[in-house]
Amino acid sequence: MNKELVLVIDFGGQYNQLVARRIRECNVYCEIYSYKTEIYKIKAMKPKGIILTGGPSSCYEAGAAACSPELFELGIPVLGLCYGAQLMSHMLGGEVARATVREYGKTEVDIDETSRLFQGVTPHTVCWMSHFDYIARMAPGFRRIASTANCPVAAAEDEERKLYAIQFHPEVLHTVEGFKMLHNFVRGICGCSGDWRMDSFVEESISAIRRRVGKGKVLCALSGGVDSSVAAVLLSKAVGEQLTCVFVDHGLLRKNEGDEVERIFGPEGNYDLNFVRVNAQERFYARLAGVTEPEEKRKIIGGEFIRVFEEEARKIGAVDFLVQGTIYPDVVESGLGGESAVIKSHHNVGGLPACVDFREIVEPLRNLFKDEVRKVGLELGIPEQLVFRQPFPGPGLGIRIIGEVTAQKVRMVQDADAIYREEIAKAGLDRKINQYFAALTNMRSVGVMGDERTYEYAVALRAMETVDFMTAESAQIPYEVLQKVSSRIINEVSHVNRVLYDITSKPPGTIEFE
Ligand code: XMP
């Protein structure tokens, strides 16, 4: 596997994962490593190309992030982006200086299309700039291949040594032809054939898992979310009934969700595995009785989850492997850049490894981005509705009910949420809005229904558009859709007499309504 590898050397830039995503979109496998990675390790990986990312430092300052100078002498093509471009120029004898004004945003750029990097790119195009420092003088041997009004060297190359420097960010979609530039680099200059595909990933992972697991016993905590489901199916295809999946239904899932998970993975489903559903609803409700503080609810749900799982694990006895649905952003964000094994410290499964008697962890998705995990899911024949499922918090509806959680309130929010989801799907918005759900406020107010006065709860609707879930805007759902949802919820869900639409963005709000 991964015969052709491109390394993305991370200098702490905010777009580092995006660079890696784009390279994989060129069907070239790549991995992200910290700039501190020793040169002998880089050489041992025999990369076809190396990309140096942006970063917050100034390369001429003492102690600035740097790489080994040997990196530029390996004969392997190197592309520096933003800070990476400045660092390359600085280390090879050019001059980098601080500009009087920061260049930021969409910028017109003139490029020299005779460069292999810019083959097929329009001579006058738009790029995304974000820098203070700039290349004041190119390193010896380099020639200028792009410029903007404020940036004399927007890109430079030394064809002979296969070194390329781009001041702007081709990985960002605002750089209109950026993808073409990255494609030219990895497929053209580095000569990668572009054979990284999800179907080959599936086949190769299955045989790798078989080799590793042998006749071992494997345990997986299945949440019904995308990552754990895809990981479970991969394991099931590889080792069948050596795998046991434990699904804890804490009674805080969306309407019918527990049954759907059971239908897919249970005895009537399509997969060869041992499926254990633990119906622990009552236990969770009992533990949550009288609790209103959101952090406390989270802790109780997380703690109880571990206890329930531990009891099941004890019934199963010692296992050889524990499956974790770790994905690449988890690995990168943990600061390890794919270098050593990490156990996902995730709120959903946090503490899980400690309560299970196992020998090793298997993380079949640890090199994949979320959308690649989805492609694998489709490749494996997992139903689309599961593959494209929205993020759902581990503590589930427990944190979408303000105030005390009761079985009745769970039913109310489940019903309201199901109506909301149904109408959003009918309006064709379900794949356009990244996350949407109903929450139950703890507010009761007066209304009138028929000839009767009511004093009931208000449901809050949330719908967020976001790329990274760190910041988000509320979606502008057409008014008719909101009206329809509102009238259906009030008519169909008892004890609700008002529906509110929450338009708070994140920040200052959060995506969840807890
Ligand atoms: P907030 O509310 O912090 O949510 O803006 C950001 C994203 O994280 C999800 N979220 C969670 N996911 N376990 C999870 O797996 C949790 O405890 C949890 N809390 C929030 C939330 O749904 C949103 O996508």
Residues whose N, C-alpha, C, O or C-beta is under 5 A from the ligand:
A	BS01	XMP	H347 N348 P391 F392 P393 G394 P395 F469 T510 I511 E512
